[in-house]
């Protein structure tokens, strides 16, 4: 029985992965290193600390992980301030969610401050019932911690939740939490494999038209 929808944010609600790639490119430039699309694609779905560790190891940087994290957060904040494009179908989906009074939340690997800022830009912060962010749990995706925290804050059993994810690590995290999982790949993850997903949709538009959404929220 699905009563609640939990959204991943980056790459699912908003097309922020290109911004994240640009942010990492800015971080690496002073060190004479170049971020590539292939390298960044291998980071999608990871929490900031895991991404920073990956970058340090990939480029053999003699820089503390904390410093890389600080620079990435600063670069991303500057880029997000100019606005983050919503994914196609996002607002129409949330209009339907609001009309049907379906409870929903966000489970994101990004820091809470980033999640709040994006939801404010989208005009969805007040409608969101709960946020679980990467800097609020011990283990990031693909561990289930973020999704378990989201379910706890929504006061709903994980089995009653449908998680929407664009990345394989995110799908794995939601599945490990005991949730129903719908993969909605974006341009960067469309070739990924989603063995943990119960459903797969080309877009949020396709999800909104599917029977699994039509039954969501029914009690």
SULTAWO-V167661 format. One record per residue. N is the residue number from 0. PHI is phi in degrees with one decimal (none if undefined). PSI is psi in radians with two decimals (NA if undefined). OMEGA is omega in radians with two decimals (* if undefined). Layout:
N_PHI_PSI_OMEGA / N_PHI_PSI_OMEGA
This chain:
0_none_1.93_-3.13 / 1_-91.7_2.07_3.14 / 2_-115.8_-0.28_-2.96 / 3_-140.1_2.48_3.10 / 4_-112.2_2.32_3.10 / 5_-119.0_2.15_-3.10 / 6_-98.1_2.32_2.75 / 7_-68.2_2.88_-3.09 / 8_-110.1_-1.20_-3.03 / 9_-69.5_2.12_-3.12 / 10_87.7_-0.17_3.14 / 11_-115.6_-0.95_3.06 / 12_-86.5_-0.66_-3.10 / 13_-131.8_2.64_-3.12 / 14_-87.1_1.17_-3.03 / 15_-97.5_-0.17_-3.11 / 16_-61.3_-0.69_3.05 / 17_-60.4_-0.59_3.09 / 18_-68.2_-0.70_3.12 / 19_-63.1_-0.68_3.10 / 20_-63.6_-0.74_3.09 / 21_-63.8_-0.68_-3.14 / 22_-63.6_-0.78_3.12 / 23_-66.1_-0.61_3.08 / 24_-61.3_-0.70_3.10 / 25_-65.4_-0.69_3.13 / 26_-63.5_-0.71_-3.04 / 27_-79.9_-0.41_-3.03 / 28_-54.7_-0.80_-3.13 / 29_-62.9_-0.34_-3.14 / 30_-95.6_0.08_3.13 / 31_73.1_0.36_-3.14 / 32_-108.4_2.72_-3.08 / 33_-124.4_2.18_3.05 / 34_-78.4_2.38_3.09 / 35_-116.3_2.81_3.13 / 36_-61.7_-0.67_-3.12 / 37_-63.6_-0.78_3.13 / 38_-65.4_-0.77_-3.12 / 39_-64.9_-0.64_3.13 / 40_-60.4_-0.52_3.12 / 41_-75.7_-0.14_-3.14 / 42_-100.7_-0.20_-3.03 / 43_-61.5_2.31_3.14 / 44_94.2_-0.23_-3.12 / 45_-82.7_2.65_3.05 / 46_-72.9_2.81_-3.04 / 47_-58.0_-0.73_-3.11 / 48_-65.2_-0.68_3.11 / 49_-68.0_-0.68_3.10 / 50_-64.4_-0.74_3.14 / 51_-64.3_-0.69_3.10 / 52_-65.4_-0.72_3.11 / 53_-62.0_-0.79_3.14 / 54_-63.2_-0.79_3.14 / 55_-59.8_-0.75_-3.13 / 56_-72.5_-0.71_-3.10 / 57_-62.4_-0.67_-3.08 / 58_-105.7_0.15_3.11 / 59_50.7_0.88_-3.11 / 60_-88.0_2.39_3.07 / 61_-94.5_1.14_-3.08 / 62_-136.3_2.36_3.10 / 63_-59.9_2.51_3.11 / 64_-57.4_-0.68_-3.13 / 65_-61.4_-0.62_3.14 / 66_-70.4_-0.72_3.08 / 67_-62.8_-0.69_3.11 / 68_-63.1_-0.76_-3.13 / 69_-61.8_-0.78_-3.13 / 70_-66.6_-0.69_3.13 / 71_-65.4_-0.78_3.14 / 72_-61.2_-0.71_-3.14 / 73_-66.4_-0.78_-3.14 / 74_-65.1_-0.72_-3.13 / 75_-67.8_-0.68_3.13 / 76_-60.8_-0.70_3.11 / 77_-64.5_-0.74_-3.11 / 78_-70.7_-0.71_-3.12 / 79_-68.0_-0.52_-3.12 / 80_-58.4_-0.49_3.13 / 81_-81.9_-0.07_3.11 / 82_110.6_2.47_3.12 / 83_-116.0_2.20_-3.10 / 84_-66.6_2.29_3.04 / 85_-72.1_2.63_3.09 / 86_-73.7_2.60_-3.14 / 87_-54.2_2.30_3.10 / 88_89.4_-0.09_-3.06 / 89_-61.0_-0.89_-3.04 / 90_-69.7_-0.66_3.09 / 91_-63.6_-0.69_3.10 / 92_-63.0_-0.77_-3.11 / 93_-71.2_-0.46_3.02 / 94_-64.5_-0.73_3.11 / 95_-66.8_-0.71_3.12 / 96_-61.3_-0.75_-3.14 / 97_-65.8_-0.75_-3.13 / 98_-62.4_-0.62_-3.10 / 99_-91.8_-0.02_3.10 / 100_56.7_0.75_3.07 / 101_-83.9_2.30_3.10 / 102_-77.6_2.48_-3.13 / 103_-148.0_2.75_3.11 / 104_-145.3_-3.09_-3.12 / 105_-125.1_2.36_3.04 / 106_-127.3_1.80_-3.01 / 107_-125.5_2.55_3.06 / 108_-73.5_-0.31_-3.12 / 109_-72.3_2.81_3.07 / 110_-62.5_2.69_-3.09 / 111_-59.7_-0.69_-3.12 / 112_-58.5_-0.72_3.11 / 113_-64.1_-0.77_-3.12 / 114_-61.5_-0.77_-3.14 / 115_-63.6_-0.77_-3.12 / 116_-62.6_-0.73_-3.14 / 117_-66.5_-0.76_3.14 / 118_-64.3_-0.61_3.07 / 119_-64.6_-0.80_3.12 / 120_-58.8_-0.65_-3.11 / 121_-79.3_-0.22_-3.08 / 122_74.2_0.44_-3.06 / 123_-115.8_0.04_-3.05 / 124_-61.6_-0.81_-3.10 / 125_-67.2_-0.49_-3.14 / 126_-79.9_-0.36_-3.11 / 127_-74.3_2.24_-3.08 / 128_-84.8_-0.36_3.14 / 129_-166.6_2.60_3.05 / 130_-125.5_2.33_2.98 / 131_-124.0_2.12_-3.02 / 132_-117.8_2.84_-3.07 / 133_-62.5_-0.52_-3.13 / 134_-87.2_0.20_3.13 / 135_-111.7_0.04_-3.11 / 136_-130.2_2.84_-3.13 / 137_-74.2_-0.78_-3.07 / 138_-117.9_2.32_3.10 / 139_-84.7_3.07_3.05 / 140_-58.0_2.43_0.32 / 141_-88.0_0.11_3.02 / 142_-66.4_2.69_-3.04 / 143_-81.7_-0.03_-2.96 / 144_-51.1_-0.82_-3.06 / 145_-63.6_-0.73_-3.14 / 146_-72.0_-0.62_3.08 / 147_-65.2_-0.67_3.10 / 148_-65.9_-0.71_3.12 / 149_-61.3_-0.80_3.13 / 150_-62.6_-0.70_3.12 / 151_-62.1_-0.78_-3.12 / 152_-71.1_-0.44_3.07 / 153_-85.7_-0.16_3.14 / 154_57.2_0.86_-3.13 / 155_-140.1_2.49_3.09 / 156_-63.1_2.45_3.12 / 157_-53.0_-0.61_-3.11 / 158_-65.7_-0.29_3.12 / 159_-94.9_0.09_-3.09 / 160_-104.5_2.54_2.97 / 161_-113.9_2.04_-3.14 / 162_-94.9_2.32_3.06 / 163_-104.9_2.15_-3.04 / 164_-137.2_2.59_3.09 / 165_-106.0_-0.19_-3.06 / 166_-120.1_2.70_3.10 / 167_-64.2_-0.77_3.09 / 168_-60.8_-0.63_3.12 / 169_-66.8_-0.74_3.09 / 170_-62.1_-0.71_3.12 / 171_-63.1_-0.71_-3.14 / 172_-64.3_-0.81_-3.12 / 173_-65.7_-0.70_3.12 / 174_-64.6_-0.73_3.12 / 175_-65.0_-0.44_3.10 / 176_-79.4_-0.14_3.12 / 177_90.4_0.39_-3.11 / 178_-99.3_2.80_2.89 / 179_-72.6_2.50_-3.02 / 180_-130.1_2.29_3.04 / 181_-120.3_2.12_3.09 / 182_-88.4_2.29_3.08 / 183_-128.9_1.43_-3.06 / 184_-63.3_2.65_3.02 / 185_-107.9_-2.98_-3.08 / 186_-60.5_-0.53_-3.11 / 187_-86.3_-0.34_-3.07 / 188_-116.8_0.16_-3.05 / 189_-64.9_-0.36_3.12 / 190_-97.9_0.03_-3.13 / 191_-72.0_2.77_3.09 / 192_-100.9_2.37_-3.08 / 193_-123.2_1.23_-3.09 / 194_-67.0_-0.35_-3.10 / 195_-90.8_-0.07_-3.08 / 196_-84.6_2.40_3.05 / 197_-83.0_-0.46_-3.13 / 198_-138.6_2.77_3.04 / 199_-141.3_2.29_-3.10 / 200_-128.7_2.60_3.14 / 201_-73.6_-0.42_-3.08 / 202_-163.6_3.00_3.04 / 203_-66.6_-0.49_3.08 / 204_-62.8_-0.79_3.13 / 205_-65.5_-0.67_3.10 / 206_-61.4_-0.79_-3.09 / 207_-63.0_-0.42_-3.11 / 208_-92.1_-0.11_-3.04 / 209_-86.9_2.62_3.11 / 210_-56.8_-0.51_-3.13 / 211_-63.0_-0.58_3.05 / 212_-75.9_-0.65_-3.11 / 213_-62.1_-0.50_3.13 / 214_-92.8_-0.22_3.14 / 215_-63.8_2.43_3.12 / 216_91.9_-0.23_3.12 / 217_-76.4_2.45_-3.06 / 218_-120.5_NA_*
